[in-house]
Amino acid sequence: CVTIMSAMLGFLTVLLWATVAYSDISPMTDFCLDGMKGKWYNIGVASNAKWFTTHKANMKMGTVQVESTADGDLHVTFTYLKGSCWEKSHVAKKTDTSGCFFYHSKRKSYSGSNNDMCVIDAKFDEFVIIHVTNTKGGHSSTYIKLCGRSPHLSNGVVEKFQKFALDNGIESENILTLPPNGNVSNPFPLNCMKCLFKVKNILFLL
């Protein structure tokens, strides 16, 4: 009985947190799950997280490969160069709010974090803006991400991302447009391209 009650309490806690997390966020009204599929480039990121402010100087562009599932979830894989080719995958579970998802990010050094992700704005053949609330150890932080179908986006789209971040309390010095890892036509050096072509279980974010 204790085990069952603990499991139910954990489920209710996640459900309550998801309800609170999305209450102040307005996801796009015409979200399309299939529109998320395919390859994206991490163009911009903004955050008020302490970890972000400490490491932002070393951040560079990576790629995100996304697939949808029959259940309406998103399988996401992030790939970028971090000394060697670095890859991370997760499954973002759909919620009762269209365009919003939940995933748990595991870490070896601690129990991990809960992440509530909402697609705020998108033109799926060009860009997507994503809001993520990251919670660990009872503390929450905000991440806002801009992804594009190509390594370069119009000034208008970048400015839209920057304004949304500012409107959500992110200081201007913590709003980044990420530089590529390689040259303009190829954001990744050759020693990372082999890794990119190996991605088969395509998982997201933000």
C-alpha positions in Angstrom: 0.0 0.0 0.0 2.9 2.4 0.8 4.4 1.7 -2.6 1.1 2.4 -4.4 0.5 5.6 -2.4 4.0 6.8 -3.2 3.5 6.2 -6.9 0.2 8.0 -6.9 1.7 10.9 -5.0 4.5 11.2 -7.5 2.1 11.1 -10.4 -0.1 13.8 -8.8 2.9 16.0 -8.1 4.0 15.8 -11.8 0.4 16.5 -12.9 0.1 19.5 -10.6 3.5 20.9 -11.6 2.6 20.6 -15.3 -0.7 22.5 -14.7 1.2 25.3 -12.8 4.1 25.4 -15.3 1.8 26.0 -18.3 -0.6 28.4 -16.7 1.5 31.5 -17.5 2.7 30.4 -21.0 0.7 30.9 -24.2 1.7 28.2 -26.7 0.9 28.8 -30.4 -2.7 28.2 -31.2 -2.2 26.2 -34.5 0.5 23.8 -33.3 1.3 21.0 -35.8 3.1 17.9 -34.4 4.3 16.8 -37.8 5.7 20.3 -38.4 8.3 19.6 -35.7 9.8 16.6 -37.6 13.2 16.7 -39.2 16.5 18.5 -38.8 16.9 21.8 -36.9 19.8 24.1 -36.0 20.1 25.6 -32.5 20.4 29.3 -33.5 19.7 31.1 -30.3 19.3 30.4 -26.6 18.4 32.7 -23.6 18.2 31.8 -19.9 18.3 33.1 -16.4 19.8 29.9 -15.1 23.1 30.2 -13.1 24.6 27.3 -15.1 23.9 29.2 -18.3 25.4 32.4 -17.2 28.6 30.6 -16.2 29.0 28.6 -19.4 27.5 30.8 -22.1 30.8 32.1 -23.5 31.7 28.6 -24.7 28.3 27.8 -26.3 28.1 27.1 -30.1 25.6 26.0 -32.6 24.4 22.3 -32.7 21.7 20.4 -34.5 18.4 18.9 -33.3 16.8 16.0 -35.0 13.1 15.4 -34.2 10.5 12.7 -34.9 7.0 12.3 -33.7 5.4 9.1 -32.3 2.0 7.6 -32.8 1.2 8.6 -29.2 1.9 12.3 -30.0 5.2 12.5 -28.2 8.5 13.9 -29.6 11.7 11.9 -29.9 14.6 14.4 -29.9 18.4 14.1 -30.4 20.8 16.9 -29.9 24.2 16.8 -31.5 27.1 19.2 -31.2 30.9 19.3 -30.9 32.2 19.4 -27.3 35.9 18.4 -27.8 34.5 15.3 -29.6 31.1 14.7 -31.1 28.5 14.9 -28.3 25.0 13.5 -28.5 22.0 13.5 -26.1 18.5 12.1 -26.6 15.2 12.2 -24.8 11.5 11.7 -25.3 9.2 14.7 -24.6 5.8 13.4 -23.6 2.7 15.2 -24.8 0.5 17.0 -22.2 -3.2 18.0 -22.2 -2.1 21.4 -23.6 -1.5 21.4 -27.4 2.1 22.3 -28.2 3.4 21.6 -24.7 5.5 18.6 -23.6 7.2 17.2 -20.5 10.5 15.4 -20.1 12.9 14.4 -17.4 16.6 15.0 -18.0 18.9 12.6 -16.3 22.4 13.4 -15.0 25.0 11.1 -13.5 26.0 13.7 -10.9 22.5 14.3 -9.6 18.9 13.1 -9.8 18.2 15.2 -12.9 15.6 17.8 -13.7 12.0 18.1 -14.9 11.4 20.1 -18.0 8.2 21.7 -19.2 8.5 22.7 -22.9 6.0 24.7 -25.0 6.2 25.7 -28.6 5.5 29.5 -28.6 5.8 30.5 -32.2 6.7 28.7 -35.4 6.8 28.7 -39.2 7.7 25.1 -39.4 9.6 25.4 -42.7 11.7 28.2 -41.2 11.9 28.5 -37.4 10.5 27.6 -34.0 10.6 29.4 -30.7 10.4 27.2 -27.6 9.9 28.1 -23.9 11.3 25.6 -21.3 10.8 25.7 -17.6 13.6 23.6 -16.0 13.1 22.5 -12.3 15.6 20.7 -10.1 16.2 20.7 -6.4 13.1 22.9 -5.9 14.5 25.7 -8.0 13.2 26.7 -11.4 14.8 28.5 -14.3 13.7 29.5 -17.8 15.3 28.6 -21.1 14.1 30.1 -24.4 15.4 28.5 -27.6 15.3 29.5 -31.2 15.8 26.8 -33.8 15.9 27.1 -37.6 15.8 24.9 -40.6 19.1 26.4 -41.8 22.0 27.8 -39.8 20.9 31.4 -40.7 17.6 33.1 -40.0 16.3 36.5 -40.9 16.9 39.5 -38.7 13.1 39.7 -38.1 12.9 36.2 -36.7 16.0 36.7 -34.5 14.5 40.0 -33.2 11.2 38.2 -32.4 13.1 35.6 -30.3 15.1 38.4 -28.5 11.9 40.3 -27.7 10.2 37.3 -26.3 13.2 36.5 -24.1 13.2 40.1 -22.8 9.5 40.1 -22.2 10.0 36.9 -20.1 12.5 38.6 -17.8 15.8 37.4 -19.4 18.5 40.1 -19.3 19.9 41.2 -22.7 23.4 39.9 -21.9 21.9 36.4 -21.4 20.3 36.3 -24.9 22.6 34.6 -27.3 22.8 34.0 -31.0 25.1 31.0 -31.2 28.2 30.9 -33.6 28.6 27.9 -35.8 31.2 25.2 -34.9 32.6 25.2 -38.5 32.4 27.5 -41.5 29.3 29.2 -42.8 28.2 26.4 -45.2 29.0 23.6 -42.7 28.4 24.4 -39.0 30.3 21.2 -38.0 33.9 20.1 -38.6 34.5 16.8 -40.4 35.2 14.9 -37.2 31.6 15.5 -36.1 29.8 14.8 -39.4 30.2 11.0 -39.0 28.4 11.3 -35.7 25.5 13.3 -37.3 24.9 10.6 -39.9 24.7 7.9 -37.3 21.6 9.5 -35.6 18.8 7.0 -36.1 16.7 7.2 -32.9 15.7 10.7 -33.4 14.7 12.5 -30.1 14.2 17.1 -28.7 15.1 20.6 -26.5 15.1 23.1 -25.8 
